[in-house]
Amino acid sequence: MDRGSEYPSRKFRCACRKLGVFQSMGRVGSCFTNAVSEAFNNVLKVEYIHRRAFAT
């Protein structure tokens, strides 16, 4: 995560709250903050993207 301005913004926080999503932002330089989400995204990419043929 790049800790950009969008993630901690009020508008994004409100959207997450409405959807029941819990936000989490770790310290700068911590290698463990994104480990779970990165692993999940990798599984999605491998299982969905790489195993399908898309028209475009």
C-alpha positions in Angstrom: 0.0 0.0 0.0 1.3 3.4 -0.8 -0.6 5.2 2.0 -1.9 7.6 -0.7 -4.5 10.3 0.0 -7.5 8.2 -1.2 -7.3 5.4 1.3 -7.5 7.5 4.5 -9.9 10.1 3.0 -13.3 10.8 4.7 -15.2 9.8 1.6 -13.5 6.4 1.4 -13.9 5.8 5.1 -17.6 6.5 4.9 -18.0 4.2 1.9 -16.2 1.4 3.8 -18.3 1.9 6.9 -21.5 1.7 4.8 -20.3 -1.6 3.3 -19.2 -3.0 6.6 -15.5 -3.1 5.6 -12.9 -2.7 8.3 -9.9 -0.5 7.2 -6.5 -1.2 8.5 -3.3 0.8 7.9 0.0 -0.3 9.3 3.2 1.6 10.0 5.4 2.8 7.2 8.0 0.1 6.4 6.2 -2.8 8.0 6.3 -5.8 5.7 3.4 -7.5 7.4 0.7 -4.9 6.8 -0.4 -6.2 3.4 0.6 -9.8 3.6 -2.9 -11.2 3.9 -4.5 -9.0 1.2 -1.6 -9.5 -1.2 -1.9 -13.3 -0.8 -5.6 -13.1 -1.4 -5.2 -10.9 -4.5 -2.6 -13.3 -5.8 -5.0 -16.3 -5.4 -7.6 -14.4 -7.3 -5.2 -13.5 -10.1 -3.9 -17.1 -10.5 -7.3 -18.8 -10.1 -9.4 -16.4 -12.2 -7.2 -14.3 -14.5 -4.6 -16.9 -15.6 -7.1 -19.7 -16.1 -9.4 -17.9 -18.4 -9.4 -16.8 -22.1 -10.8 -13.3 -22.5 -12.1 -11.9 -25.8 -10.1 -8.7 -25.5 
